[in-house]
Every structure is written in C-alpha cells, then in structure tokens.
Amino acid sequence: MTTTTAPSAPTTEPTGDGPTIAVRHVLARIGRYTFLCVVLGFFALPLLWLATAPFDDTPTITASLPQFTLDNFRALLDNPYALSSLLNSVYLAGGTAALVVVFAALAAYALSRVRVPGRDALLYGLLLLSSIVTGTATMVPLFELAFRLNLIDSRLGVILILSGGLLPAAIFILKDFMDSTPTSYEESARVFGASPLQIMRHIVVPVVRPGLATVGVWAVANVWGNFLVPFLLLRGPDKAPAAVIMYTLYTEGGQADLRLLSTFSLLYSLPVALMFVFVSSRYGFRFHGGIKR
C-alpha cells in the first residue's frame, strides 16, 4: 500500500524591499512637511511681527513677546494726518473701484454680446499694453495731462488715472463672466420690452455678481497699496493716502520709527483684511483664488 503526500507550498523568503519602501515613504512625508513648515514660517514671521510690535514698548526688527503697552497708539493719534490718511485711502480706493466696476462691466458686456471685427485682438492688445506699459513708465505724460486738466492736487485726478490703468485687465476678467451668462434670459427679457440697460441691471448683474466682487476687491487692493501716483499728484498732506503718510514715519536719515511704523502698518492692513473676510463670507472666495458660483 503506497501513500501519496501532497506537495508542500513553496516558501518565500522575506526580502528587505518592503521595509525599505516604507522607510522611503516616511522620509518623503517628513521632508514634505518640513518644507511646508519652513515656507509657512517664512510668511508667518512678518505677520507675527506685525501683530506683536504695535503693542511692544520697545519694538525691534525681530518678533518677540511684547512688553504690553498702548502708548504706541496714543503716539500715533498725535500725528494729525495718520487717521485722515486712512480715510483718504478709503475715498481713493472706493472711488476707483466703483468706476472700474461700472465701466468694465459695461464694456465687457458690449464686447461679449456684439460681434465686432478684431474684438479679441483689441482686447488682448489692451491687456498686453497695460501690462507692459506700467504706470511708472507713463508717469511723465500722465502728469502733463493732469497739469493741463487742472487735476494736480485733486483726488479726482488720482482716481481717474488709477481707473484708466486698471480698466483693461478688469474688462478682460469680466468678459469671461459675461460669456458664461446664458443669452436665453436676455432674449426672454427683450420679448417683454426690456431695454439693454434694464437687461444689464436686472438680469446680467445678478448673475455675474461674483465677477464684479472679484474686480472690486482687486481694484481696492491695487489702489490701497499704490504709492507713486498719489505721491506725485497730491501736494498737501491733508489729501495724502496712508501709503504716502507711511513714508513720513521715517527720519531724515532714512531710519524707521518702529513704534509708529508698526502701529500704523497694523491699522493700514486691517481694512483690506476685513474686506477680504467679508467678501469671502458673502460670495464664497477661497484661498486658492476660485469663486463659488
């Protein structure tokens, strides 16, 4: 009587590839997080200094725990042009944003709905020229134009010049929003006798409202940080915006008064930050730059 035995299953000897791959994944993850922490610290340290230096009795250029005091704010209030400059910045930024949003919306709607020969070439040409020929390069002819129109030392002159520089890019941005608007809504309104302005106001504007908010925030941010145009066109310090008044917080030797400069920088940054938070909660902006339609 013969007995048969079942063949035994082949045995595989353990190799070192599995632990090696796991170690590589762990090291790659550690390196990735280390790099992100370094980048985050690079951007967070200036913000940390901005948040702590205004409350420090003797602020330095390094971020440290402050010796808490409010004397810096009291010293800033003694400057007769500090708070008024913030109001001037609001006036310039708000006026420029309003003009840019209104005229850019009208122009973008016309370019989106009317088939004009060379329309796309004209739009890209304006955008290209506005990007290449910056405000610094055109400052001499703009100053001459403002002088001939009696707009020197006038907030209106600053608003018009800044609006002209921002309009090409604003039209380019809003045209994409206008193109995505269904024309069937407009055709239905025309059937009931709506005029082009009524269609624009009651149908197009509510649909492209996120785009208008995008252009408005972008225009305010550009004007809020603009230094050269108001510095050259506005003569009196009572009309100067905050970006120009900040320049006066340096001594004649070029050394910054850190007590006043840090305090004023904090107040200077708060309106734009609050505007972003409001628009983000209202229209759904995200940090990656998208818009929730």
DOVO-557145 format. One line per 5 residues: number of its first residue (from 0); their letters; for each residue x, y, z of N, C-alpha, C, O, CB. Coordinates in steps of 0.1 Angstrom, whole numbers. Glycine has a CB too. Example, Ala and Ser with C-alpha at 12.3 -4.5 7.8 and 13.67 -1.06 7.14 Angstrom:
residues 2
0) AS) 132 -57 78 123 -45 78 132 -33 78 142 -33 85 113 -45 90  128 -22 71 137 -11 71 129 0 79 134 11 80 141 -6 57
***
This chain:
residues 293
0) MTTTT) 9 -12 0 0 0 0 9 12 0 17 14 9 -10 0 12  7 20 -10 15 32 -11 8 44 -7 -4 46 -10 20 34 -26  14 53 -1 8 66 4 14 77 -4 26 78 -7 10 68 19  5 86 -8 10 98 -15 9 110 -6 -1 112 2 1 101 -28  19 118 -7 19 130 1 17 142 -8 22 143 -19 33 132 9
5) APSAP) 9 152 -2 6 164 -10 18 173 -11 25 175 -1 -6 172 -4  20 179 -22 32 187 -23 31 199 -14 20 206 -13 34 192 -38  41 202 -8 42 214 2 42 227 -6 48 228 -17 54 213 11  35 237 0 35 250 -7 49 256 -6 56 256 4 25 260 0  52 263 -17 66 269 -18 67 280 -7 58 288 -6 69 274 -32
10) TTEPT) 78 280 -1 80 291 9 88 302 3 98 299 -4 87 285 22  84 314 6 91 326 1 99 332 12 94 335 23 81 336 -5  111 334 10 120 340 20 117 355 20 116 362 10 134 337 17  116 361 32 113 376 33 125 384 27 137 381 29 111 380 48  121 394 20 131 403 14 130 417 21 121 419 28 128 405 -1
15) GDGPT) 140 424 19 141 437 25 135 449 18 136 460 22 155 441 28  127 446 7 122 457 -1 110 463 6 109 476 5 117 451 -15  102 455 13 90 461 20 94 472 30 89 483 29 82 451 26  102 469 40 106 479 50 114 491 43 112 502 48 115 473 60  121 488 33 128 499 26 119 509 20 120 521 21 138 494 16
20) IAVRH) 108 504 13 98 513 7 91 521 18 88 532 16 88 505 -2  87 514 29 80 521 40 89 532 45 84 543 48 76 511 51  102 530 47 111 540 52 112 552 43 112 563 47 125 534 55  112 548 30 113 559 20 100 568 20 101 580 19 114 553 6  88 562 22 76 569 23 76 578 35 72 590 34 64 560 23
25) VLARI) 81 573 46 81 581 59 91 592 57 87 604 61 85 572 71  102 590 51 112 601 50 107 611 40 109 623 42 125 595 45  100 607 29 94 617 20 84 625 26 83 637 24 88 609 7  75 619 35 65 627 41 71 636 51 67 648 52 55 617 49  81 632 59 88 641 68 94 653 60 93 664 65 99 634 76
30) GRYTF) 101 650 49 107 661 41 97 671 36 99 683 36 115 655 30  85 665 32 74 674 26 69 683 37 67 695 35 63 665 20  66 677 49 61 685 60 71 695 65 68 706 69 56 677 71  84 691 65 94 701 69 95 713 59 96 724 64 108 694 70  94 710 46 94 721 37 82 730 38 84 742 37 95 715 22
35) LCVVL) 70 724 40 59 732 42 60 741 55 55 753 55 46 724 43  65 736 65 67 743 78 77 755 76 75 766 81 72 734 89  87 752 68 97 763 65 90 774 57 92 786 60 109 758 58  83 771 47 76 781 39 66 788 47 64 800 46 69 774 26  58 781 55 48 787 64 55 797 73 50 808 76 40 777 71
40) GFFAL) 66 793 79 73 802 88 78 814 81 79 825 87 84 795 95  83 813 69 88 824 61 77 835 60 80 847 60 93 819 48  65 831 57 54 840 56 48 844 69 42 855 70 44 835 46  48 836 79 42 839 91 49 848 100 43 855 108 39 826 99  63 848 100 71 856 109 68 871 107 66 878 117 85 853 107
45) PLLWL) 67 876 94 64 890 93 50 894 98 48 904 104 65 895 78  40 885 97 27 887 102 27 887 117 20 894 124 17 877 97  35 878 123 37 877 137 43 890 143 39 895 153 45 865 142  53 895 136 59 908 140 48 919 139 48 928 148 71 911 131  40 919 128 30 930 127 20 929 138 14 939 142 24 928 113
50) ATAPF) 17 917 143 7 916 153 12 919 167 4 922 176 1 902 153  25 918 169 31 920 183 38 933 184 38 939 195 40 909 186  45 938 174 53 950 175 45 963 179 50 970 187 60 953 163  32 965 175 25 977 179 22 977 194 20 988 199 12 977 172  22 966 201 19 965 215 32 964 223 31 961 235 10 954 218
55) DDTPT) 43 966 217 56 964 224 61 978 228 61 988 220 67 957 215  66 980 240 71 993 244 84 997 236 86 1008 233 75 992 259  92 987 233 105 990 225 106 979 214 113 970 215 117 989 234  98 981 203 98 971 193 112 971 185 118 982 184 87 974 183  116 959 181 127 958 172 123 951 159 112 948 157 138 949 180
60) ITASL) 133 948 151 130 942 138 128 927 140 125 920 130 142 944 128  129 921 152 127 907 154 114 905 161 110 914 169 139 901 162  107 894 159 95 891 165 97 885 179 105 875 180 86 881 157  91 890 189 94 885 203 81 889 211 72 896 207 106 892 210  81 883 223 70 886 232 70 901 236 80 906 241 70 877 245
65) PQFTL) 59 908 234 59 923 236 58 926 251 52 919 259 48 929 229  64 937 255 61 944 268 49 952 266 50 964 261 74 952 273  38 947 269 25 952 265 23 967 269 25 971 281 13 944 271  19 975 259 16 989 261 7 994 250 7 989 239 29 997 262  0 1004 253 -8 1011 243 -3 1025 240 -10 1033 233 -23 1012 247
70) DNFRA) 9 1028 244 14 1041 242 17 1044 227 17 1055 223 27 1043 250  20 1033 220 23 1035 205 10 1040 198 12 1049 189 27 1022 199  -1 1035 202 -14 1040 196 -16 1055 200 -21 1063 192 -26 1032 199  -13 1058 212 -15 1072 216 -6 1081 209 -9 1092 205 -13 1074 232  7 1077 207 16 1085 199 12 1086 185 14 1097 179 30 1079 200
75) LLDNP) 6 1076 179 2 1077 165 -10 1087 164 -11 1094 154 -2 1063 160  -19 1087 174 -30 1096 173 -26 1111 174 -33 1120 170 -40 1093 185  -14 1113 180 -8 1127 180 -4 1132 166 -3 1144 164 3 1128 189  -2 1123 157 1 1127 143 -12 1132 136 -22 1124 136 7 1115 135  -13 1144 132 -25 1150 127 -30 1143 114 -42 1145 110 -24 1164 125
80) YALSS) -21 1136 107 -25 1131 94 -27 1116 93 -29 1110 83 -15 1135 83  -25 1109 105 -25 1095 105 -39 1089 101 -41 1082 92 -20 1089 118  -49 1093 109 -62 1087 107 -69 1093 95 -76 1086 88 -71 1090 119  -66 1106 92 -72 1112 80 -67 1105 67 -74 1105 57 -70 1127 80  -54 1101 68 -49 1094 56 -56 1081 53 -57 1077 41 -34 1092 58
85) LLNSV) -60 1074 64 -68 1062 61 -81 1065 55 -86 1057 46 -70 1054 75  -87 1076 59 -100 1080 52 -97 1084 37 -105 1081 29 -106 1091 60  -86 1090 35 -83 1094 21 -80 1081 13 -84 1080 1 -70 1102 21  -74 1071 19 -72 1058 12 -86 1052 8 -87 1046 -2 -63 1049 20  -95 1052 18 -108 1047 16 -115 1054 4 -122 1048 -4 -117 1047 28
90) YLAGG) -114 1067 4 -120 1075 -6 -114 1072 -20 -122 1070 -30 -118 1090 -3  -101 1071 -21 -95 1068 -34 -98 1054 -39 -101 1052 -50 -80 1070 -33  -97 1044 -29 -99 1030 -33 -114 1028 -37 -117 1021 -46 -95 1021 -21  -123 1034 -29 -137 1032 -32 -141 1039 -45 -149 1033 -53 -145 1038 -20  -136 1051 -47 -140 1058 -60 -134 1051 -72 -141 1049 -82 -135 1072 -59
95) TAALV) -122 1046 -71 -116 1039 -82 -123 1026 -85 -126 1022 -96 -101 1037 -80  -126 1018 -74 -133 1006 -76 -146 1007 -82 -150 999 -90 -134 998 -62  -154 1018 -78 -167 1020 -83 -166 1023 -98 -174 1017 -106 -174 1032 -76  -157 1032 -102 -155 1035 -117 -151 1023 -125 -156 1020 -135 -145 1046 -118  -142 1015 -119 -137 1004 -127 -147 993 -128 -149 988 -139 -124 997 -119
100) VVFAA) -155 990 -118 -165 980 -119 -176 984 -128 -181 976 -137 -172 978 -105  -181 997 -128 -192 1001 -137 -187 1001 -151 -194 995 -160 -196 1015 -132  -176 1008 -154 -172 1009 -168 -167 996 -174 -169 993 -186 -162 1020 -170  -161 988 -166 -156 975 -170 -168 966 -173 -167 958 -183 -146 969 -160  -178 966 -165 -190 958 -167 -197 962 -180 -201 953 -188 -200 959 -155
105) LAAYA) -198 974 -183 -205 979 -195 -197 975 -207 -202 970 -217 -207 994 -195  -184 977 -207 -175 974 -218 -174 959 -220 -175 954 -232 -161 980 -216  -173 951 -209 -173 936 -211 -186 931 -216 -185 921 -224 -169 930 -197  -197 936 -212 -210 932 -218 -211 935 -233 -216 927 -240 -221 938 -210  -207 947 -237 -207 950 -251 -198 941 -259 -202 937 -270 -203 965 -253
110) LSRVR) -186 939 -254 -176 930 -262 -181 916 -262 -177 909 -271 -163 931 -255  -189 912 -252 -193 898 -251 -205 896 -261 -207 885 -266 -197 894 -237  -214 906 -262 -226 904 -270 -225 909 -284 -232 904 -293 -237 910 -263  -217 919 -287 -216 925 -300 -204 918 -308 -193 918 -302 -215 940 -299  -206 914 -320 -196 908 -328 -189 919 -336 -194 923 -346 -201 897 -337
115) VPGRD) -178 923 -330 -170 934 -337 -158 928 -343 -151 920 -337 -166 945 -327  -155 931 -356 -142 925 -362 -130 929 -354 -128 941 -351 -141 930 -377  -122 919 -351 -109 922 -344 -112 924 -329 -103 930 -322 -103 934 -349  -123 919 -324 -126 922 -310 -116 915 -300 -111 921 -291 -140 916 -307  -113 902 -303 -104 895 -294 -90 901 -295 -83 902 -285 -103 881 -298
120) ALLYG) -86 905 -307 -73 911 -309 -72 925 -301 -62 928 -295 -69 914 -323  -83 933 -302 -83 945 -294 -82 943 -279 -75 950 -272 -96 953 -298  -89 933 -274 -90 930 -260 -76 926 -255 -71 930 -245 -100 920 -257  -70 916 -263 -57 911 -259 -46 922 -260 -36 923 -253 -53 899 -267  -48 931 -270 -38 942 -272 -39 952 -261 -28 956 -256 -41 949 -285
125) LLLLS) -51 955 -256 -52 964 -245 -46 958 -232 -39 965 -224 -67 968 -242  -49 945 -230 -43 938 -218 -28 938 -219 -21 940 -209 -49 924 -217  -23 935 -231 -8 934 -232 -2 948 -230 9 949 -223 -4 929 -246  -7 958 -236 -2 972 -234 -2 976 -220 7 983 -215 -8 982 -243  -13 973 -213 -15 977 -199 -5 970 -190 -1 975 -179 -29 975 -194
130) SIVTG) -1 958 -194 9 950 -186 23 955 -189 31 955 -179 7 935 -189  26 958 -201 40 962 -205 42 976 -201 52 980 -194 42 960 -220  33 985 -205 35 1000 -203 29 1002 -189 17 1005 -188 29 1009 -214  36 1002 -178 31 1003 -165 29 1018 -162 33 1027 -169 40 997 -155  23 1021 -150 21 1034 -146 34 1042 -144 34 1054 -146 13 1035 -133
135) TATMV) 44 1035 -140 57 1042 -138 63 1047 -151 68 1058 -151 67 1032 -131  61 1039 -161 67 1044 -174 59 1055 -180 64 1063 -188 67 1032 -184  46 1056 -177 37 1067 -183 35 1078 -173 26 1086 -175 24 1061 -187  43 1079 -163 40 1089 -153 43 1103 -158 35 1112 -154 49 1087 -141  53 1105 -166 55 1119 -172 44 1124 -180 39 1135 -178 68 1119 -180
140) PLFEL) 39 1116 -191 28 1121 -198 15 1122 -190 7 1131 -192 25 1112 -210  13 1113 -180 1 1114 -172 2 1127 -163 -9 1133 -161 0 1102 -163  13 1130 -158 15 1142 -150 12 1154 -159 6 1164 -154 29 1143 -144  17 1154 -171 15 1166 -180 0 1167 -183 -6 1178 -184 23 1164 -193  -7 1156 -185 -21 1156 -188 -29 1161 -176 -38 1169 -178 -26 1142 -192
145) AFRLN) -25 1156 -164 -32 1161 -152 -30 1176 -150 -39 1183 -145 -28 1153 -140  -18 1181 -153 -15 1195 -152 -23 1203 -161 -28 1214 -157 0 1198 -154  -25 1199 -174 -33 1206 -183 -48 1206 -180 -55 1216 -184 -31 1201 -198  -52 1196 -173 -66 1195 -170 -69 1200 -156 -80 1199 -151 -71 1181 -171  -59 1206 -150 -60 1212 -136 -65 1202 -126 -73 1204 -117 -71 1224 -136
150) LIDSR) -59 1190 -127 -62 1179 -118 -50 1176 -108 -50 1166 -101 -65 1166 -126  -40 1185 -108 -29 1184 -98 -35 1187 -84 -43 1197 -83 -17 1193 -102  -31 1180 -74 -36 1181 -60 -51 1179 -60 -58 1186 -53 -32 1195 -55  -56 1170 -68 -70 1167 -68 -72 1152 -66 -66 1144 -73 -77 1172 -81  -81 1148 -57 -83 1133 -56 -90 1128 -68 -88 1116 -72 -92 1131 -43
155) LGVIL) -98 1136 -75 -105 1131 -87 -94 1128 -98 -96 1118 -105 -114 1142 -92  -84 1135 -99 -73 1132 -109 -67 1119 -106 -64 1111 -115 -63 1143 -109  -64 1116 -93 -58 1103 -89 -67 1092 -92 -63 1082 -97 -54 1103 -74  -80 1094 -89 -90 1083 -92 -91 1080 -107 -91 1069 -111 -104 1087 -86  -91 1091 -115 -92 1089 -130 -80 1082 -135 -81 1073 -144 -94 1102 -137
160) ILSGG) -68 1086 -131 -56 1079 -136 -55 1065 -131 -51 1056 -140 -43 1087 -131  -58 1062 -119 -58 1048 -114 -68 1040 -121 -66 1028 -124 -59 1048 -99  -80 1045 -124 -91 1038 -130 -87 1034 -145 -89 1023 -149 -104 1046 -130  -80 1044 -151 -76 1041 -165 -66 1030 -166 -66 1022 -175 -70 1053 -171  -57 1029 -156 -47 1018 -156 -53 1005 -153 -47 995 -157 -36 1022 -146
165) LLPAA) -64 1004 -145 -70 991 -141 -80 986 -151 -84 974 -150 -75 992 -127  -86 995 -159 -97 991 -167 -94 980 -177 -102 971 -178 -102 1003 -175  -83 980 -185 -81 969 -195 -81 955 -188 -88 946 -193 -68 971 -201  -74 953 -177 -74 940 -171 -88 937 -165 -92 925 -165 -64 939 -160  -95 947 -160 -109 944 -154 -118 940 -165 -127 931 -163 -114 957 -147
170) IFILK) -117 947 -177 -126 943 -188 -123 928 -192 -132 921 -195 -124 952 -200  -110 925 -193 -106 911 -197 -112 901 -187 -116 890 -191 -91 910 -197  -112 904 -174 -117 895 -164 -132 893 -165 -137 882 -165 -113 899 -150  -139 904 -166 -154 904 -166 -159 898 -179 -170 893 -179 -159 918 -164  -152 899 -190 -157 893 -203 -159 878 -202 -169 873 -207 -147 896 -214
175) DFMDS) -151 871 -194 -153 857 -192 -165 854 -185 -173 845 -188 -141 851 -185  -168 863 -175 -181 861 -168 -193 864 -177 -203 857 -176 -181 870 -155  -192 874 -185 -203 878 -194 -205 867 -204 -217 864 -208 -200 891 -201  -194 860 -209 -196 850 -219 -203 838 -213 -210 830 -220 -182 846 -224  -201 835 -200 -208 824 -194 -222 826 -190 -229 817 -185 -200 820 -181
180) TPTSY) -227 838 -192 -241 841 -189 -250 837 -200 -248 840 -212 -243 857 -186  -261 829 -197 -270 824 -208 -277 835 -215 -283 844 -208 -280 814 -202  -277 836 -228 -284 846 -235 -299 844 -236 -306 853 -240 -278 847 -249  -303 832 -232 -318 830 -232 -325 839 -223 -337 842 -225 -321 815 -229  -319 842 -211 -325 851 -202 -327 865 -208 -338 871 -206 -317 852 -189
185) EESAR) -317 869 -215 -318 882 -221 -329 883 -233 -336 892 -234 -305 887 -227  -329 872 -240 -339 871 -251 -353 871 -246 -362 877 -252 -337 859 -260  -355 865 -234 -369 865 -228 -372 879 -223 -384 883 -224 -369 855 -217  -362 886 -218 -365 900 -214 -368 909 -225 -376 918 -224 -353 905 -206  -361 907 -236 -364 915 -248 -378 913 -253 -384 923 -258 -354 912 -259
190) VFGAS) -383 901 -252 -397 898 -257 -407 907 -249 -417 911 -255 -400 883 -255  -404 909 -236 -413 917 -228 -409 932 -228 -415 940 -220 -412 912 -214  -400 936 -238 -398 950 -240 -387 956 -231 -387 969 -229 -410 958 -238  -378 949 -225 -368 954 -216 -357 961 -225 -353 956 -235 -362 943 -207  -352 972 -220 -341 979 -227 -328 973 -224 -327 965 -214 -341 994 -223
195) PLQIM) -317 976 -231 -304 970 -228 -299 973 -214 -294 964 -208 -294 975 -238  -302 985 -209 -298 989 -196 -306 981 -185 -300 977 -175 -299 1003 -193  -319 979 -188 -327 971 -179 -322 956 -178 -322 950 -168 -342 972 -183  -319 951 -190 -313 937 -191 -300 937 -183 -298 927 -176 -311 933 -205  -292 947 -185 -279 947 -178 -281 947 -163 -274 941 -155 -271 959 -183
200) RHIVV) -290 956 -158 -292 958 -144 -299 946 -137 -295 942 -126 -300 971 -142  -310 941 -143 -319 931 -136 -315 917 -139 -320 908 -132 -333 934 -139  -308 914 -150 -305 901 -154 -290 897 -153 -286 888 -147 -311 898 -168  -282 906 -160 -268 902 -162 -261 905 -148 -253 896 -144 -262 911 -173  -263 916 -142 -255 919 -130 -258 909 -119 -248 905 -112 -259 933 -125
205) PVVRP) -270 905 -116 -271 894 -105 -264 881 -109 -260 874 -99 -286 892 -103  -263 878 -121 -256 865 -125 -241 867 -123 -235 857 -119 -260 861 -139  -236 878 -128 -221 880 -127 -217 887 -115 -206 893 -115 -216 888 -140  -225 887 -104 -221 894 -92 -208 889 -86 -200 897 -81 -232 892 -82  -205 876 -86 -192 872 -81 -180 878 -89 -170 881 -83 -190 857 -82
210) GLATV) -182 879 -102 -171 886 -110 -170 901 -107 -159 906 -106 -174 885 -125  -181 907 -105 -180 921 -100 -173 923 -87 -165 932 -85 -194 928 -100  -176 913 -78 -169 914 -65 -154 911 -67 -146 917 -60 -175 903 -56  -151 902 -76 -136 899 -78 -129 912 -83 -118 915 -78 -135 888 -89  -135 919 -93 -129 931 -98 -128 942 -88 -118 949 -87 -136 936 -111
215) GVWAV) -139 943 -80 -139 953 -69 -128 951 -59 -121 961 -55 -153 953 -63  -127 939 -54 -116 936 -44 -102 938 -50 -94 944 -44 -118 921 -39  -101 934 -63 -88 935 -69 -84 950 -71 -73 954 -69 -88 928 -83  -94 958 -75 -92 972 -77 -88 979 -64 -79 987 -63 -104 979 -83  -96 976 -53 -93 982 -40 -79 978 -35 -72 987 -30 -104 977 -29
220) ANVWG) -75 966 -37 -62 961 -32 -51 969 -40 -40 972 -34 -60 946 -34  -53 971 -53 -43 978 -61 -41 992 -57 -30 998 -56 -46 977 -76  -53 999 -55 -52 1013 -51 -47 1015 -37 -40 1025 -34 -66 1020 -53  -51 1006 -28 -48 1007 -14 -32 1007 -12 -27 1014 -3 -54 996 -6  -25 1000 -20 -11 999 -19 -3 1008 -28 9 1007 -29 -6 985 -20
225) NFLVP) -10 1016 -36 -3 1024 -46 3 1036 -39 -4 1043 -31 -13 1029 -57  16 1039 -42 23 1050 -36 27 1060 -46 26 1072 -43 35 1044 -29  31 1057 -58 37 1066 -67 27 1077 -72 30 1089 -72 43 1059 -79  15 1072 -77 6 1082 -83 1 1092 -73 2 1104 -76 -6 1074 -89  -4 1089 -61 -8 1099 -52 4 1108 -47 2 1119 -43 -15 1093 -40
230) FLLLR) 16 1101 -46 27 1109 -41 31 1120 -51 36 1131 -46 39 1099 -39  29 1118 -64 33 1128 -74 22 1138 -76 25 1149 -80 37 1121 -86  10 1134 -75 -1 1143 -79 -8 1150 -67 -13 1161 -69 -12 1135 -86  -6 1145 -55 -12 1152 -44 -2 1160 -36 8 1154 -32 -19 1142 -34  -4 1173 -35 6 1181 -29 5 1182 -14 15 1182 -6 6 1195 -35
235) GPDKA) -7 1184 -9 -10 1186 5 -10 1173 13 -16 1164 8 -22 1194 8  -5 1173 25 -6 1161 33 -20 1158 38 -23 1146 42 4 1162 45  -29 1168 38 -42 1165 42 -50 1157 32 -60 1151 36 -49 1178 45  -45 1156 20 -52 1148 10 -44 1135 7 -49 1126 -1 -53 1155 -3  -33 1133 13 -24 1121 10 -30 1108 16 -36 1109 27 -10 1123 16
240) PAAVI) -30 1097 9 -34 1084 15 -24 1079 24 -14 1084 27 -37 1074 3  -28 1067 30 -20 1061 41 -6 1056 35 4 1057 42 -27 1050 47  -6 1052 22 7 1047 17 17 1058 16 29 1056 17 4 1041 3  13 1071 14 22 1082 14 26 1087 28 37 1090 30 16 1094 6  16 1087 37 19 1091 50 28 1082 57 36 1086 66 6 1093 58
245) MYTLY) 28 1069 54 37 1060 60 51 1063 57 60 1060 65 34 1045 55  54 1069 45 67 1073 41 72 1084 51 85 1085 52 67 1078 27  64 1092 56 68 1103 65 72 1098 79 77 1105 87 57 1113 67  69 1085 82 73 1079 95 88 1075 96 92 1069 106 64 1067 98  95 1078 86 109 1076 86 116 1089 89 111 1100 86 114 1071 72
250) TEGGQ) 128 1088 96 135 1100 99 143 1106 87 143 1099 76 145 1097 110  149 1117 88 156 1123 76 168 1115 72 172 1115 61 160 1137 80  173 1107 82 184 1098 78 180 1085 72 188 1076 70 192 1095 90  167 1083 71 161 1070 65 159 1059 75 156 1048 71 171 1066 55  160 1062 88 157 1052 98 143 1052 102 137 1063 104 166 1055 110
255) ADLRL) 137 1040 103 123 1039 106 120 1041 121 127 1036 129 117 1026 101  109 1048 124 104 1048 138 96 1036 140 84 1036 136 97 1062 140  101 1026 145 94 1013 146 81 1014 154 72 1006 152 103 1002 151  81 1022 164 69 1023 173 57 1028 164 47 1022 164 72 1032 185  59 1039 157 49 1044 149 46 1036 136 35 1034 132 52 1059 145
260) LSTFS) 57 1031 130 56 1024 118 48 1011 119 40 1008 111 69 1022 112  51 1004 130 44 991 132 30 993 136 21 986 131 51 983 143  27 1003 144 13 1006 147 5 1011 135 -6 1006 133 13 1017 158  11 1019 127 4 1024 116 2 1013 105 -8 1012 98 11 1036 109  12 1004 104 11 993 95 -1 984 99 -8 978 90 24 985 94
265) LLYSL) -2 981 112 -14 973 116 -27 979 112 -36 972 107 -13 971 131  -29 992 115 -41 999 111 -43 999 96 -54 999 91 -41 1013 117  -32 1000 89 -32 1001 75 -36 988 68 -43 988 58 -19 1005 69  -33 977 75 -36 964 70 -50 959 73 -56 951 66 -26 954 74  -56 964 84 -69 959 89 -80 961 79 -88 951 77 -72 965 102
270) PVALM) -82 972 72 -93 974 63 -93 964 52 -104 958 48 -94 988 57  -82 961 46 -81 952 34 -84 938 39 -91 930 33 -67 952 27  -79 934 51 -81 921 57 -96 919 60 -102 908 57 -73 918 69  -103 929 66 -117 928 69 -125 928 56 -135 921 55 -121 940 77  -121 935 45 -128 934 33 -127 920 27 -137 915 22 -122 944 23
275) FVFVS) -116 914 27 -114 900 22 -123 891 30 -130 882 24 -100 896 22  -124 892 43 -132 883 51 -147 885 48 -154 875 47 -129 885 66  -151 897 46 -165 900 43 -169 894 29 -179 887 28 -168 915 43  -160 897 19 -163 892 6 -162 877 5 -170 871 -2 -154 898 -5  -153 871 13 -152 857 13 -164 850 19 -169 840 13 -140 852 21
280) SRYGF) -170 856 29 -182 850 35 -194 853 27 -204 846 28 -184 855 50  -194 864 19 -206 868 12 -206 861 -2 -217 856 -6 -206 883 10  -195 860 -9 -195 854 -22 -187 841 -24 -187 836 -35 -189 865 -32  -181 836 -13 -176 823 -14 -162 823 -20 -158 813 -26 -184 815 -22  -153 833 -18 -140 832 -22 -132 822 -14 -135 819 -3 -133 846 -21
285) RFHGG) -122 816 -21 -114 806 -14 -99 810 -16 -96 818 -24 -116 792 -20  -91 805 -7 -77 809 -7 -69 805 -19 -59 812 -23 -70 803 5  -74 795 -27 -68 792 -39 -72 801 -51 -67 799 -62 -70 778 -43  -80 811 -48 -84 820 -59 -96 817 -66 -100 825 -75 -73 821 -68  -103 806 -63 -115 803 -70 -127 810 -65 -127 817 -55 -118 788 -70
290) IKR) -138 809 -72 -151 816 -68 -162 805 -69 -163 798 -79 -154 828 -77  -170 805 -59 -181 795 -58 -193 802 -65 -199 811 -60 -184 791 -44  -196 797 -77 -207 803 -85 -220 797 -79 -231 801 -85 -205 800 -100
***
